[in-house]
Amino acid sequence: MKSSRGSRMGGLCHALQELVQHRGEAIWGRPFLDAADRAADARKTLGGYVEALGPLLQTVAETHRRVPTHDHSVCEQAVRGLPAAIELIVELQQWESEMRGLVWSRELQQPSGKKPAELLLTAVCQHLHWGGITYGEIAKLVLDDATQGAAERIRKRVKESPDARSGLLGTSLTLPLVNALLRRLFPAPSTLPTERTIEELRTEFAPLLKWYSRTYVVWTTVAFAGWWVAFWDLGFFVARGLPPAKFQFIPSPLTWCIPALTMGIVTGWIPTRLALQRRLGDRYADFRRFLVLTSGVNDRRLNPILMPPVVALFAIVPVGLFANWYVYFTESEIVVK
């Protein structure tokens, strides 16, 4: 198994995500997986029927040669459904694959009769190894066994097994790599103007992170809704300026979701910051230092460089294009722009 090396925290997060994803998909995806198992059972039954027809065809040919007067229609009926059975086997196999493909977890994609727990264990160990955790530590954490033999078993499972990590999030290394790149390009200062240690800041502000995240999500949602209405009204404003037409097509409401979400993410921080300043008062500066030290990224340098192209690419340019995107039919012409 070859992959880029990540952080220990990243490996633990990916391993936990693998377990949570498996548990969730095992619940909501159970009807699809049960249907796939039944399709597999039917396919195996039909496969046994087709295999049995081989000796039957030989027997039929021999019987017809030796006893020409026997009722050959019975033999013909026995093999008449052979092409349909083979076609049905192929269709069942395809349908089974489609049903299992509805879940991302590779453990749950396994055909019935396999051992998904073994593959799940392999995936978790591979995530932890990717995060830089040693084989001995993985054996202690996963198997509760710190012996050399357990570490060797983990090494063989990780190195000699195919990549079992599953799902869009489980296999994607994009976020950890991006985070590592940002920390390298925009490193947080090792010390900040405060007399308090990072442990003191963590003790005071770590419980506040959940409230901070929820507040930001709420304000981002409110800002998204506001921007979406504004962009949608912009589309109607442009449409009202078009010549009278029998038929008129303008971008649908869903078209404005991406630019509205982009602006919501960017502007949702403003009321979140005001709410934090109101709640923390003089402690807000220390909270900002805590965020910088724990993330490892200097956002004061990053945001002025990152935000303008993001806003331009996902908000300004799409809005400019969508606002001038319309089709209308008049008595004499069809105008497409």
N, C-alpha and C positions, 0 to 999 in steps of 0.2 A: 504494500500500500504506500503510495507516494503522495504527499501533499505538502503544502507550505506549512511551516511551523507557526503556531499561534501562541497566545498567552495562556497561562494556567487558568485564569478566570474564564477566558473564551472557551477552553476545552470543557470546563465544568458546565458552562451555560449551554453549550451544544449538546452535551450528554444529557442534561436535564431536559432540554427541549425534545430530544429523541424519545425519552421516556414519556413525557407529557403528550407528545404527538401520538405515540403508539396507543396510549390509554384512551385519548379522545377519539381517535379513529376506530378503535376497537368497539366503541359504543355506537357512534352515529353511523359507522359504515357496516355494522353487523348485518343488516338486511342484504346489502350488496354482496358481502362476502359469503353469506349463507347461500344466496342464489348461485354464486360462482361455484361453491362446493357441490351443489346439486347438479349443476351443469357438468362438472367434472365427473360425478358419479354416473350420469347418463352417458357421457362420452365413453367412459370405461366399459359400461355395459354394452353399448353398441360396438365398441372395439372388440369385445369378446365374441359378439355375434358374427362380426366380419371375419375374425380369425377362425371361428368354427366352420364358416362356409368353405374354407379351403379344402379340408378333408372331405366335406360334404360333396363338393363339386367332383372330386376324384371318384367318390363312391357312386355318385349319380352316373358319371360317364361309364364306369365299369358295369353298373347294374343295367344300364340301357343297352350295353353291348351284349351282355350275356342273356338278358331277358327282354327281348324287343317288345314283348306283348304287355309289359307292365304299364300302369297309368303314369305316363311321363309328365302329365300336367302338374302332378304333385311336386315333382322335382323342380319344374319351372317356377312354381309359386315360391319355393324355398329360396331361390336365387334372384327372383325378380326385383326384390327390394334392395339388392346389393348396391347399385349406384346411388339410390336415395339415402341409404344408411351412411355411405362414405361422405356424401355431401353434407349430411346432417352432422357428422362428426367434426368436419371442418368448421361448420357454422358454430357449433357448440364451443369449440376451442377458441374461436375468435371472440365470441360473446363472453366467455369466461375471462379472457384477458382484459376485455373492456371493463368488466365489473371490478376486477382486482385493480385496474388502473385508476379507479376513482379515488383510491386512497394513496397518500404519498409514502406511507411507511412501508419499507421494503419487507419488513417482517410479516406484515399482513398481506403482502402481495404474493407470498409463497403459496403454492398449490396445497390442497388438503393432504395431510399425511406427513408434511414436512414439520420441522421443529422450529417454530418462530422464536421461541425463547432463546435458543442458541444464537440465532442471528441477531437478536436484540442485544444480547450480551456482547457479541463481537462489535456491534455498532457503538455501544457505550464505551468499550475499551479503546476503540479507534479514535473516538472523539477525545478521550482523556489523553491518549498518547499524542494526538495532534497538538494538544495544549501544552505539551512539554512535561507532563507528569510521568514519572519513571514507572517502569513495570512493577517494581516492588510496591510503590505507592498505590498503583491501580489494584494490585492483588489485595492489599490491605483494605482499600476502600470498597472494592466490589465483592471480593470473595471472603473478606475478613480473615485473610491468611497471609501472614508476612514471611513465610518460608521461601527459600530459594527456589524450590520446586514450583510453587505457585507463581512466582515471578516469571519463570521460564515458560509455564503454560500460557501466561498472558502474552509473552513475547511471541510465541508461536501463533496464538490466535490473532494477534494484530498484524504480524508480518506475513504470515502464510495464507491468510484469508483474503478473498476479494473485498473491495471496499463495500461495506454493508451499511454505511451511513445513508440515511434516507431523507426524502422530503425536500421541499424547496428551501427550507431553512437549515435542515440537517446537513445537506451537502454543500450549501453555499458558504464560501469563505469570504464573500465580498465585504461584509460589514467588519469583521475583524481585521482584514487587510486594509480597508479604508481607514479604520481607527488607528492602526499602527502607522500608516502613512501620514496621517494628520499629526500624530504625536511626534513624528520625526521632523516634519516640515514646520510645525508650529508648536514647539515644545513649551509646556508651562514652566515658568521660572521655578527653580528649586526652592527658593525662599520668597515669601511675599511680605509686604510691610505689616506684620502683625507679631505681637509678642506671644501669641498662643501657638501651641504645637498642633500638628494635624490630628493627633489623637484627641485632643481637647475639642477641636472643631468638629470632629466626627461624632463624638459623644453628644454634643449639643445639637447638631443639625441633621444627623442621619435620620432621626424620626420625622423630620420635616420634609424629607424628600418625597414621600408618598403624597402629602398634601400639595406640595409644589407641582408634582406631575399631574395630579388630578385637576388642579387649577388651570394649568396650561392647556390640558385637553379640553376643558370646558370653554375657555376663552378662544381656543383655536376653532372649536366647533361653531361658536357664535360668530366669529369673524368669517369663517367659511360660508355660513349661511348668508351673512350680509353681502359679501363679495359676489356670491352666486346670484343673488337677486339683482345686484347692481349690473353685473355683466349681462344677465338675461334681459334686463330693461334696456341696456345698450343695444342689444340685438333688435329689440322692438323699435327703438328710436331710429335705427338705420332703416328698418323696414318701412316705417311711416314716411320716410323721405323718398321711397321708390314711386315710380309712376303707377297710376291705377292699372290693375291687372286682374284677369279672371282667376289665375292661379298664382300663388306665391309661396316659395319654399325658403325658409331661413333655418339656421342651425337649431337643433333641438335643445331643450334645457340641459340634457346630460353633457352636451358639448362643452359647457362652461365649468364643469366640475374640476378639471385639472388646474386651470388658472385660478379658480376660486380657492381650491385647496392650497395651492402654493402661496397665495397672498394671505390665506388664513394662518398658515404655519409661520409666516414672516411677521405678520402684524399681531398675532395672538400673544406674542411675547410682551407687548407694550402694557396691556392691562394686567398681565401676570406679574410683571415687574412692579407696577404700582401697588398691587395687592400685597406683594412681598415687602415692599418698603413700608407700607402702612402697618403690617403685622410685626415686622422685626425692628423697625425704627433704626436706632444706631447700630444694631447688630447686622444690618443688611450687608455692610461691607465685608464683614467676616464670613457671612454666608457665601458671597460671591467668591471669596478666596478659597473657601472649602470646595466649591464646585470646580474651580480651576485646578486645584491640587489633586482632586480625586479623578478627574477626567484625563489629566495629563496634557490637555490641549489649551493653548492660549487663544481663547475665543475673541479677544479684543483685536488680535492680529488676523485671525481667520475670517471673521464675519465680513469685514470690509472687502475682502478679496473674493469670498465665496458667494455672498448674497447677490451682488449685482448680476453676474451671469446666470444664476439660478432663476432670479425673478424675470430677467429678460427672456430666457429660453422657455420657461414654463408658464409665464403669465403675459408679459407684454407682447411678445411675438404672436402667441396663439390668439390673444384678444384682437390684435390688429388684423390677423387673417380671418378669424371667424366673423368679425363685425362687417367685413366686406365680402362675405361669402353668401350668395343668394342666387336664386333662380326665379324668374317670373315670366308668365305667359300673357301677352297682349293679343289684340285682334290680329295684328300683322306680324308679330315676331316673337321669338323665344330668346330671352337674355339670360346668359349664364356667366356668373362671375365668382 
